[in-house]
Amino acid sequence: MASHSDTLVVFFGATAGANGGKLGSDERELILLVWQIVDLHENKVGKLQRTLVQPDSADLSEQCKEETGLTAEELCKAEPLESVLQQFYQSVSAELKSLGRSSYTLCVDGPLLIRQVLHPGASKKNLVLPECFYTFVDLKKEFQKCCPNAGPARDLTLTSMLDCILLMLWVLPWYLCKVVFLSFVDHKFSTFETVNYKFESGACSKTEAVDSETVIRARGLPWQSSDQDIARFFKGLNIAKGGVALCLNAQGRRNGEALVRFINSEHRDMALERHKHHMGNRYIEVYKATGEEFLKIAGGTSNEVAQFLSKENQVIIRMRGLPFTASPQDVLGFLGPESPVTDGTEGLLFVKYPDGRPTGDAFVLFACEEYAQNALKKHKQILGKRYIELFRSTAAEVQQVLNRYMSTPLISTLPPPPPQMVSVPVLATSPFITTGSTRDCIRLRGLPYTAAIEDILEFMGEHTIDIKPHGVHMVLNQQGRPSGDAFIQMKSADRAFMVAQKCHKKMMKDRYVEVFQCSTEEMSFVLMGGTLNRSGLSPPPCLSPPTYAAFPATPGMLPTEAAFYQPPLLATPRTPQAPAHNPAPALAYYSPQLYMNMNMNMNMNYTTYYPSPPVSPSTVSYFPAPSILPPQPGALVRMQGVPYNAGVKDILSFFQGYQVTPHFHFSLTHSLTHSLIQVLE
């Protein structure tokens, strides 16, 4: 209402649970409202009004019974909250009219009744509160300004404030008592508390300073909840502009957590009191968080995103699963005229990788809720040959998704080894591969899983003459199956560029294949065990055989048996072809057990991992390690799909009829899904 009004409405309430300093913390409903009008101009007070409110549950706490004297039978006869609020509004309006006044100031003894009880309770019942409940005066704060020695405002009670006044009147001379009394009567309220009508979305910069005393983490949210749903859960508390950041998991999907930033620490403390309050049928956990955590999720530096989010009061929808060839006009046509996008194509933001490739995600702005609802009706409808998912989104989610994709390096770099790790000389991936930054290779992505070397050569056509010997390398996944990727070494960077230009998105069987120019360093990184996924290239999980490192032969470390790691695609090992002028080098690949021992000695984390060896048009072979051990008879056969309950006898029975070395090496790897056994050739 109007500020500095000479008419006050003193407002008080109680819940069926905790009251006082814990009012509203237990999510119990409002059961009692009391109000009285005070005319400061005429120094008069109106009639004390007292009204009961019927709760959904009449189960009263002992504190409530003791302080209010109410019973469950009385509450069952009371009016619901909506009727009581209407009664309050009509009663106050009629009394003001009789006094010839048009405005008043709502006064409460602390913000909890308004912020923690009335607004959350009305929100859960889908009630619209009168405008007077969005502006009020906290009498405790005003009293603390008049009497700074009375203590913190949140610790004050009506009794303590009255005792403080009586004490001052007792110790002061009689002629000053009147001055003190008049100062209270004539006091002009300087601070009006306000409740935000709605949450305002907005962008947040990574350079912005965020006070850690204003941030909380909400956990257990429904995955489909939006920033508006979270703001509704915290109704009555003022969230900073753009202060809701929904957290995403590694796959870019919401993980049920959100970081919320409030305007000050007082509102953050009240938010913490809503720990385990309910959103629908789910209870939400609320914990403290830091400003750094909020900026990590919600902060952004992209000018494109800042410009996209600069349009205020827009509803944001996220589209996922778009065809990579989809254009802005395709998206606008998919949404249709019933869902007009704000500023047409300017209201679309396509998410891309750092190299400009589309991710299949996009964000769309709508001017009102109606347009957004019409767009959401298109959920899982078809665009091209793909169904499109549509979800409500937030400004913070836009920043988070863009940060995730745009910060993904094209080629990840291996972290530096810790100081306590033993330095290990890296073994070259192949005698035919020399790592370097020259972009004389091409990467094929999107190959049919049934594609073979012959299919790739046919796909390359006339450009096959420019392939280096042993220059075609298929990439397998950790299960030994084709990953849909391949690398090809060309004779020069110019040839690689020409092939990438002419063969990009050319069809192989029923799929189009993407062709990109890359370097041998990038290719070797993948062939050494790095993984390819939508997030880019990830480093190998650890140093593991057969293509990572060769360890020097030190006493007590290397076994006398050397063996091969059998790739999952080959039935029998093939001897590598060495140059004629050099003797055949020894092939040394070591068992997982040995590597575990070595890694434990070096304080390393060990993960069993079998990178797939590259193959070429003419030969399929392993790469030789330095000749640190003499050649050994036999080979190490790798078995996949071993039953979890299989033992040594089961393995030997499986190889019945084959000659096994007398002192065979048998090892079950992690998860007991593979086994290794040495057999004679």
N, C-alpha and C positions, 0 to 999 in steps of 0.2 A: 504494500500500500504506500501512500504518499509519505515521504520522509518528514521527520520532525512534526508529526501529527500530535495534537494535544489530547488525543483520545487513544487509550491503550486497551488492548484485549489481552488479558493475562490468561495463558493457556497451559493446561496441565493434563497428564494422562497416565495410565498404568496398564500393564500387560498381565496376562495370566501366569507369567513366569517371573523372571528376575526383574527388579526395578532398581532405581537409584543409578549408580555408576555403571551397572551392567545391563541397563535397559536396552532391549532389542538384541542382545548378544545370543540369546537362546532361541531366537526365531519364533517366540510365542506371540499370540495375537493380542491386539488392543481390546481391552474390556471396559475401560472407563475413560470418559472425557469430562473435564471440568473447565469452565471459563467464566470470566467476570470482566465487565467493562469498567475502566477507570477514566473519569473525566478530569484531566489535570487543570483545565481552565476554570472549572467550577469547584474543584477539590471535592468531587463526589465519586462514589463507587456505585455500580449497578448491582442488580440481583445476582447471586451466585447460582450458576447453572450447572447441573450435574446430570449426566446421561450415561446409561449403561450401553455397552456394545456387545452384541451376541457373537461369540466366537464359534468356529467350526467344532472345537473341542472345549468342553466346559471343565476340563481337568485343571484345577488351580493349584499352584505351588503353595507351600506353607508360608513363604514370605508374602505372597499376594494376599492370602487370607488374613494374615496378621496386619498388614498395612492398610488394606481396603475394607476389610470386614464383609466382603461379598461372599455369596454362596452360589453353588452351581444352579440351584433352583431359580435364583433371581436372574441369572444370566440367560437362562433358557427362555425367559419372557421378554428379553430385551430386543431392540431393533437391530437389524444388520448395519454394518459400517456405512454403506451407501446412504441409508436413511438418516443415520445420525449426522453425517457430514452435511446433508441437505438441511437438517434441522438446525445445525450450528449456523450455517450461512444465513438462513431466514431469520433466526433469532437475533443475530448481531446486526443484520441490515435493518430490522424493525426498530431496534433500540437506538441505533445511530440516527435514524430518521426522526425519532422523537426528540433527540437532542439537537437536531438541526445540523448534524455533521455528515460529511460524505466520505471521509477516509479514516483509517485507524492504523495503528502499529501493533502487529502481533508480537507478544513477548512470551518467552519461555525460559525456564531455569536450566539452560543447557540445550545443546543441539540434538541430543539423542532422540527425543520424542518425535521431532520432525524428520530427521535424517535416517534414523535406524528403525523406526517403527511405522510412522504414518506413510511415508513414500514407498518403502518396500511392501508394506501390507496392501496398499492400494494398487500397486503394480501387479502383484500376484492375483488380485481379484479383478484386474482389468478395469479399474475405476479411474476416472479423471478427477483429480483434486482441484478444488477452487484455486484461483490465482493467489489468494492471500497466503497459501501455504508454501509459496515459492520465495517469499521474502519475510524475514523475521529478525528479531533482536534477541540476542543471548544476554539475559540479565546478569549472568555470572561474569561475563567478560566486561560488561559495562561497570559492574561493581568493582571489579579488579582494577579498572582504570582510575576509579575514584579513590580506592583504598589499595595501593600497591603492596602494602605490608600484609594484606589479608591472605596471601599465598596464591598458588596457581589457580586459574579460573576453573579448571576441570575438577579440582579437589573441593571447591566450595559447595556448601549446601545452604538451604534456606535458614537453617538454625545457626550455622556458623556466621552467615552474613548478618543476621539479626543480632547475634552476640557481639559482633564487631562494632555495629552501630551503637548498641547500648553501652559498650565499653568506652567508646569515644565520648558519648554524651556524659558518662559518669566522671571521666577524668578531666574534661574540658570545663572551663569557667562557664557560668550560666549564660553570659552574654555571647559566647561563641557557639553555644548549642543551637541557637536559632540560625546562625550562619551556616553551620553544617547541615541542618535539616533542609534549609532552603536550597543549598547546593544540590542535594539529592532530588528535591522536587523540581527544580528548574533545569536539571541536567538534560542537555540535548544529546540524543543518541548519535554517536559519530560513526558507528560501524553497523551496517545492515548485512546480515547473512543472506545469501541467495542460494537457491537450488537450480541447477541447470535444467532447462526444459528438455533438452535432448543432447545427445553426444555429437560432437563435431569431429568429423574425420579430417585428416591433414597429413602432410609429409613431415618427416623428421630427418634432420641432417646429422651425419656422424660427428660433425664438429660441435654440435649443440651440447651444452652442459646440462646434465640430468642429475638431480639430487637423488642419491640413493635412499634418502629418507622418505621418498615419495613413491616408491615402486614396490609392487607386490607381484607374486607369481600365483596364478590360479591354476589348479590341476584337477583333472577329472571332468573337463568340459565335454559335452556331446560334440562329436566330430563335425556335425553340420552347423554348429553355433557360429554366429557372426559377431562382429564388434558391437552391433546394436543389442544383441542378446546379452553380451557380457555387460554392457552399460546398463541394461535393465536389471541384471542381477545386483549391480551396485547402485541401484536407483536411490537417490537422496544424497549421494556423495558426488562431488564434482571431479570428473576425470579431465585431465589436460587435453587440449586439442590434439587429435591424432595419438592419444595415449593408450590405445589398445593394440597390442601386437600379438597376433596368433602365431604360435610356434609350429614349425613344420619338421617332419622327420627327414631321414636321409633320402626318401623317395619323393619328397616334395609334397607330402600329404600332411594334414593337420594331425598332431599327436595328442590332442586333448589338453594342451597347456596354453596359457597366454600370460603375457606380461602386461601389467596395467600401471599406468603412471597417473597419479593424482596431482591436484594443484598445490597441495602442501602436506606436511607430515601429519597434521591433525586428521585429515580425511584418510590418509594411509592407515593410521592407527585404528580408525573406525572400521575400515575395510578388513583389517585383520580380525576384528571381532565377528566377522561373518564366516569364519572358518567352519566348514561343514554345514553351512546353510545349503538349501536345495535349489537346484535349477531343474524344474520338472520333477522327475523321479530320482535324479542323481544328486548326491551331495558333492559340494565343491570344496576342495582344500585350498586354503589361502595361506601363503607364506611370504616372508620378507624376500626381497630381491634387491639387486643393485642397479645403479644407473648404467654401468658398463654392460650388464646383461641386456638391458632394454635397448641400448644403442646397437648392440651386436645383432639384434633381431630386427629392429625397426629403422635403424639409421641407414641412410643412403647417400651416395655422392653423384649419382647420374643426373645430368641436366635434363635428359630426356624424360626420366621418371618425374623429376620435380615439375617439369612443364605439364606433364600428363596429370599430375595430382593437384596442380594449381587451381583447377576448377573446383570450387567449393560446393558443398551440399549436393554432391553427386552420389548415386548408388553404383557401387562397383560390382561387376560380375566377372568371374574367372571362367574362361573356356579352356577345356583340356581335351587333347586328342585330335586337334586340327590336322588335316593333311599338310604335309610339308610344302606342298605347292599352293596352298590356300592364299588368296590375295585379299586385301581389304574389301573389295567389292563382293567377293564370295561370302565373307562373313556378314556383311550388311544384307546381302540377299538371303542368307540363312536366317537371320533374325527377323526379317520381314518388316513391313510398314507399321505393324502394330507395336513394334519395339524400336522406335527411332533412337539412334545413337547420338549422344551429344556431339554437336559439331561434325557429324559424319565421320569421315576417316580419321579426323583429329582425335576422336574419342576412342580410338583403338590403339592398343599397345601390344605389339607382338614380342614375345620373349625369344631371344636368340642366344646362341653360343658366342664366345668371343670371336670366332672366325666367320660369323654372320649366318651360320646355319640355323634354321628355325627349330625350335624345340617342340612345337605342337601346342604351346600354351599361348594364351592371349588374355588381356584384360579389356573390359568394355565399360564405358561410362554411360549412365542413364540419368536423365534429369529428374525423374520422380519414381516413386515406389511402384506405380502402376505399370510403367514401361518395363521395370526390372522384373516384375511378376510375369508379364507376358513373355519375356525372354526366358525365364526359368521353365516355362512350359515346354520349351524346345529341348529340355534335358533328354539326352540319349536319342535324339533324332539324327538322321543321316545327312552328312555333308560329303559329297563325293562317294567314297566307299567306306567311310568310317563314321561311327556314331560319336557324337560330341557330348561331353559332360559339361554341365554348367552349375556353378556354385556361387553363392554370395561370397564376397571377398572384402578385404579392407586395404587401406592405404599402406599399413605396415606389412601386409602380406605381399603387396606389389613390390615393396622395397626388398623384402626377404627373398622372394623368388628371383628378382633381377640380380641381387647380390650373389645368390647361389650360383646362377649360371654364368654371369659375367666375370666372376672371380675365378672360375675354373680355368686353369692354365691349359693350353693346347697340349703341352707335354709336361707332366709333373716331374719334379726333380727329387732324387733320392735324398732323404735327410742325412746330415753329416753323422758319422758314427760317434757314439759316446766315447769319452776319453778312455774308459776302461776296456773298450773293445780292441781286440787284436787286429792290426792292419792286415787285410787280406788282398793279395794281388788278384785282380779281376781277370777271368779267363775270356778270351775273345769268343764271341758267339760262334764264329765260323771262320775257317781259313779263307773263305771267299768274301767275308764281310769286313770292311774297314770302316769303323765308325767315323762320322764327321758331320759337319753342318751343311755340306753341299746337298742341295735338294735334287738329287738325281734318282729318287725313288718315287713310286706312286703307291697309294693305298686304295684298295678296292673295298668298299663297304656295301653291305646288303646283298652279298652273294647268296644264291640258293644253297641250302644246306646240303643238297645232293651234288653240288658243283665239284668237279674234279679238275686236275691240272689241264687236261685236254680241253675242258670247257673254257678255262681262262685263256688258253692260247687261241682258241677259236674266237673268243670275245675280243682279244687284242688285234686280230686280223693281221694286216700288213705290218703292224708295229712289233710283231714278235721278233723280227730280225734285230731289233734294238735292245733286246733283253740280254743282260749279262749271263754268262754260263752259271748255272745253279742259282739263278736269280729270282725264282718264284718261290714264295714262302707263305704257306697256308698257316693261319692262326687257329689253334684249337683252344677250347675252353678247359676248365679244370677237370671236366669229366672226360676229356679226350675226344670231344665231338667238335665238328666244325663250328666256328663262331660266326661265320658269315663275313669274315674279313680276310684279306690277303695283302701281302706286300710284294712288290716287284721292283727289282733293281734294273735300272736302265743304264745305257752306256754314257749318258750325259744328262745334265740338268735341262738342256734344251729339249731333248727327246722326251724327258719326263713331263715337261710342261705341255708339249704338243699332244701327248697321249691323254693327259688330264683334260685338255680342252676338247678333244675330239670324241673321247669315250665316256665323258661324264653323262650319267643318266641314260646310257645306252642299255637296251634290254638284253638280259641273259635268261633264256627260258621265259618264265612268266613274271620276272621281276626286273625292275630297273636298278642298275648298279651305279653307285656314286664313286667317282674317281677323284682323288686329291693328290696333289704333289706334296712330297715330304722328304725328309732327310734320312740318311742311313742311321743317324743317331736315334731318331725317333723310331725307326723300324727295329733296330736292335733292342731298344728298350722294351718293346712289346714281345719280341721273340725271346727275351731273357726271362719272361714271366710276368711282365706288366699286363694289366687287364684293360680291356676296352669296354666302355659302357656309355650310357647317355651323358654321364657327367664328364667324359673325357678319358684320359689315360691315367691309370692309377699305378703306383710303384709296386714292384714285386713284394709279397708279404714278408719275405725273409731271404737270407742266403740259403739256397737249397740246390741240390743236384738236379740236372746235370750241367747247367750252363752258367752257373754263377761264379764259382771261385775254385781255384786249385790250391790246396793247402800243402805247404812244404812237408817233406817226410821227416818227422821228428820221432825219436824213440818213444814208444808207448802210445802213440797217437794213431798211426795208420795201421790197419790190419794187413795181413799178408795176402788176403784174398781181395782181388780187384774184380769188379763185375760191371755188367751193363745194366742200365735202366731200360727196360723194354717199353717202347711207346705203345699206347693202347690200340693204334691202328695197324700194327704190324704183327704178323703171325710168328715170324722168326727174325732174329737180328741179322743184319747185313754188315759185312765188314766194310769200313770206310775205305774209299779209294785214295791212296796217298800218291803224291807225285813220284814219278819213276826214279828220279835221281836221289830221293831220300828214302831211308829205310822206313818201314811201317811204324808209326809212332804207337806207343802204348796207350790204351784207352783205360782211363781210371775214373770210375764213377763209384761213389761210396754209399753205403747203406744208410738209411735214416737213423739207425741206432748209433752209428758212428758220428753222424752229424749232431745228434742230440748230445752225445758225450762232449764233442768239441764245443758246442754252443754253451753247454752248462759250464765248461771250463772258462769260457769267455764272457759269462754273464749275459748271454743272448737269449731272446725269446725264440723258441723253435716252433715252426709250423710246417707240417708235412705238406709239400707242394711239388707237383710234377709239371713243370712247364713243357709244353709240347715242342718237339724239335721241328725246325722248319724243313720243308721238302722242296725239291726242285724238279724240273721236267725230266731230268736224266737220272738222277740218283736220289735215293732216300737213305740218309746215313746220319750217324752221330758225328759230332765234332770231336777231334782228338784233344786230349789234355796233354800237358807237358810230360815227358817221359821220366817220371819219378819212380815208377814201379815197373818191374819186369812183367811181360805179358803172362797172363794166367789162363789156364784152360777153363772152359765152361762159360756160362753166361748167367746173368740174373734175370729171371723171368718175373714179370709183374702180373699179378692177377687182380682183376676187378670184380666186385660183386660177391666177395666171399661172405658166406653166412656169418652172422654175429657169434654164433655158438661153435664155429669151426675151430678145430684144434690141429696139432701137428699130424696126428694120425689121419685125419680127414684129408689134409693136403697131400700126404704121401700116398694115400689110397687113390686120390684123384690122378696122380702121375704114375699109377701102376703100369708097367710095361716100358717105362722110360728109365734111362740110366741116370741116377742122381749121384752127385759127388758124395763120397763117404762122410765128409765133414761139411755137410751143406749148411748154408746160412739161411736161417728162416726168421722173418721179422713181421709182426703184425703192426701196421701203421695205425695212425689215429683213427678213432671211430670204428676200428676193426672192419673196415670196408675194403681194404686191399691187403695183399700179402706179397712177400718177396721170397723167392727160393732159388738157390743156385743149382743148375743142372749142367751136365756135360753135353757138349755139342755132338 
